[in-house]
Amino acid sequence: MESSERAGLVLRPFHGVRYAVADVAAVTSPPYDLISPGDAQTLLDVHPNNVVRLILPGADHYADAHLLLEEWLTAGVLVTDPDPALYVYEQSGIGVLQRGLIGVVGVDSDAVLPHENVMPGPVADRLALMRSTEANLEPIFLLYAGGGPASRLVDEVAAGREPLMDVAGRDGVRHRLWAVTDTAEITAVAADLAQRQALIADGHHRFATYQALRAERATPGPWDCGLALLVDSTAYPPDLKAIHRVIPGLPLEEAAARAKGAWRVHEFGSLEDALAGLASASGPAFVLAGEGNSHLLTDPDPMQVEHAMHGERSARWRALGTSILNEFLLPKVWGIEDDERTVLIVHHDVDAAVRLARQHQGTAVLLNPLKADEVFAVAANGERVPRKSTSFAPKPATGLVLRTFAAG
């Protein structure tokens, strides 16, 4: 990477690869890490060419994804746009409006700020898939403080030009896509972004995969960049949702009893009442749920918390709910280390987390969402929040536009 690129945010045009099928909505999917095995089968039942066949081929089937991608390109299921473009992407629906630019972002740029730790397993999985397919199959999601020419171009395009694609998703969200190929407009975007930074809102494991693949390759090439959606968060503030945990094999009553030495524990017969208490809590708080009454944890012992937290971390980092969860509640109160086997992840859905806890004779730990300004401040300070701390929405749909290394 050139030093000038490392200093600023770069979003380059690329030759998009798009579906040429009658019902584009039927071949799209949520991001790979939000798809359960049951969801994957449902998507395939809707359409045999659904993108889930590429993004979730299963362990040891990465070569199948490569062959399938080549087959669909040859057969015309997927087609490559003739001109390199930045793509304006709009999501709209009841209570939803988000617009941004899809392009390829410099992998080594100092202007891209991760804010969340990653786990080696998902990175290894995505790296094996990317090596095999030689493609970026879904974009990462970036946020930046804009208000400049790039933001104005996005709104002008969405307001006044005919879209390449206008898709009504099965979730009630409408997806529209435009190609920006004009050299002057692309140059204006580049000049606007050159002095800006962007926060990774979603896709930390994929960005780490971009970097890992770049480190493997000895020469410059298409792996120097990765597919990304860039949204101006001042124009389109994101919705930040909570990510809940499930601890299999830790019975709810045992979890609550063991918490009493370090937290105030309030018992509720109604999960809704416990969640209301969680939402109104002024400090660190969690709801424990599963089989039986729910329990709200508040007011942790400050001395115990202080002893458990990393002293070298900033006060802002140490005050985050997920930091207290990972450094104090899990290891010190329950003797559990956070990893992919002992701590399961559920995005947003409280009921799904409680069902999963009951299924595994365990405890659901329900969290309040972090605040966006907290996340930005931590990232700007060079720190990272614990893994799966944030879920920014709305996330881009997978399958609307892909990128192959061969197409550029």
C-alpha positions, -999 to +999 in steps of 0.1 A: +000+000+000+012+035-007+017+057+023-008+082+010-035+055+011-027+045+046-033+081+057-069+084+044-101+066+036-101+051+001-132+037-016-125+026-051-149+016-079-151-020-090-168-043-116-199-055-096-211-090-101-249-092-099-276-118-102-295-120-136-325-138-123-362-128-124-367-126-086-335-111-071-351-110-036-353-148-037-315-151-041-304-127-014-298-134+023-288-118+056-251-117+065-236-151+069-233-149+107-270-143+111-281-174+093-290-206+112-289-240+095-327-239+094-327-204+079-302-216+052-325-244+042-355-221+041-335-197+017-326-227-005-362-238-006-372-204-020-345-204-048-318-230-056-294-202-066-297-184-033-264-168-023-263-188+009-249-217-012-218-195-018-214-179+016-221-210+038-208-240+019-199-258+051-166-268+065-144-287+039-167-276+011-150-243+002-139-258-032-176-265-040-183-228-035-156-219-060-169-243-086-205-231-080-194-195-084-177-203-117-207-224-129-231-195-122-209-170-140-206-193-170-243-200-171-253-163-167-269-167-133-244-141-123-231-114-147-203-088-143-210-052-149-189-039-178-178-006-162-162-001-128-185+017-105-193+029-070-228+017-062-254+038-043-274+015-021-306+024-004-327+004+022-361+017+030-392+006+048-413+013+079-389+031+102-360+023+080-340+046+056-303+041+050-282+051+020-246+046+013-219+038-012-206+003-020-170+001-032-137-015-023-118-002+007-081-003+012-073-032+035-042-016+050-057+019+055-052+034+089-085+052+083-105+021+088-111+017+126-120-017+140-138-015+174-144-051+182-122-081+189-124-112+167-122-149+172-098-171+152-124-197+142-146-174+121-116-157+105-101-191+095-135-201+080-139-169+060-103-170+049-106-205+035-137-195+016-121-163+002-090-182-008-111-207-027-136-184-044-112-155-050-141-132-043-157-109-018-191-123-015-206-098+009-196-063+020-185-052+054-204-022+068-186+010+076-198+043+092-182+077+089-190+113+098-197+128+064-218+158+053-196+164+022-198+158-015-199+120-012-231+123+010-247+148-014-240+125-044-256+096-027-289+115-021-288+131-055-285+098-072-312+082-051-336+111-058-331+116-095-317+085-113-332+052-125-320+023-103-302-007-117-322-028-092-354-023-072-361-052-049-388-057-024-373-079+003-393-106+022-386-087+054-405-057+042-374-037+033-370-023-002-335-024-017-324-001-046-291+000-063-275+025-087-241+025-105-220+056-104-195+054-133-188+091-140-151+098-135-157+133-122-182+120-096-159+092-085-130+117-082-151+140-061-160+111-037-123+102-034-113+138-025-141+141+001-131+108+018-093+114+017-093+131+051-119+110+068-120+079+089-146+051+091-157+028+118-163-009+111-199-013+122-203-049+110-179-073+095-149-074+118-142-110+110-144-103+073-121-073+075-096-094+095-099-120+067-092-093+041-061-084+060-050-121+065-054-128+028-034-096+019-006-107+043-004-141+025+000-126-010+035-115-019+025-091-046+000-063-050-034-073-064-071-073-060-067-086-024-053-052-015-089-041-012-122-055+002-159-050-005-175-025+018-207-004+023-199+031+035-227+051+052-227+086+065-238+082+101-246+119+104-272+117+076-284+082+084-278+074+121-275+037+127-297+016+150-275+000+175-289-033+189-278-056+217-262-090+212-272-115+239-253-145+253-264-180+263-244-201+287-252-238+280-252-260+311-253-232+336-288-235+352-306-202+357-311-206+395-274-215+399-264-185+378-286-161+399-274-176+432-238-173+424-243-137+413-256-126+447-222-122+462-213-095+437-245-080+424-279-069+436-303-096+422-339-087+416-363-116+408-392-111+385-421-135+375-424-117+342-395-114+317-411-082+304-408-066+338-372-077+341-364-062+307-381-030+317-358-028+347-328-035+324-338-007+300-341+018+328-309+008+347-284+037+350-253+015+354-241-020+345-271-044+344-280-077+329-311-099+328-307-136+334-335-157+319-343-193+310-363-219+328-381-202+357-383-166+369-361-139+354-334-121+374-321-085+370-285-079+380-277-043+390-252-024+412-222-047+410-197-044+439-174-016+427-143-030+445-148-065+429-153-049+394-123-027+397-101-057+408-113-077+378-109-050+351-077-044+331-061-014+347-044-003+314-077+002+297-094+035+295-122+044+320-147+044+291-137+009+280-140-004+316-175+011+320-189-008+289-215-034+297-198-060+275-164-053+292-179-059+326-196-091+313-164-105+298-139-094+325-161-098+356-194-116+354-183-145+332-148-153+346-149-140+381-185-147+392-192-178+371-157-191+363-164-191+325-140-179+299-156-164+268-151-186+237-172-199+209-181-232+226-189-221+261-207-188+253-233-188+225-244-156+207-279-145+198-284-112+178-312-090+190-339-116+196-347-120+233-372-148+228-347-168+207-320-164+234-344-176+261-355-206+239-318-215+233-311-213+270-339-237+278-328-260+251-293-262+266-304-262+302-286-230+306-289-193+312-296-164+287-277-132+296-297-103+281-279-070+276-287-034+269-272-021+236-241+000+237-243+036+227-228+046+193-208+075+208-192+050+233-182+027+205-167+056+184-148+070+213-133+036+222-123+029+186-108+064+182-087+057+213-072+026+196-091+002+218-115-026+209-146-037+227-151-074+234-163-096+206-199-094+196-206-062+216-224-043+189-250-050+162-255-020+139-287-020+117-299-021+091-273-044+077-267-047+039-284-076+022-260-102+009-263-110-028-272-077-044-237-071-056-206-093-053-170-088-063-146-113-079-109-108-080-109-117-117-133-089-125-114-064-104 
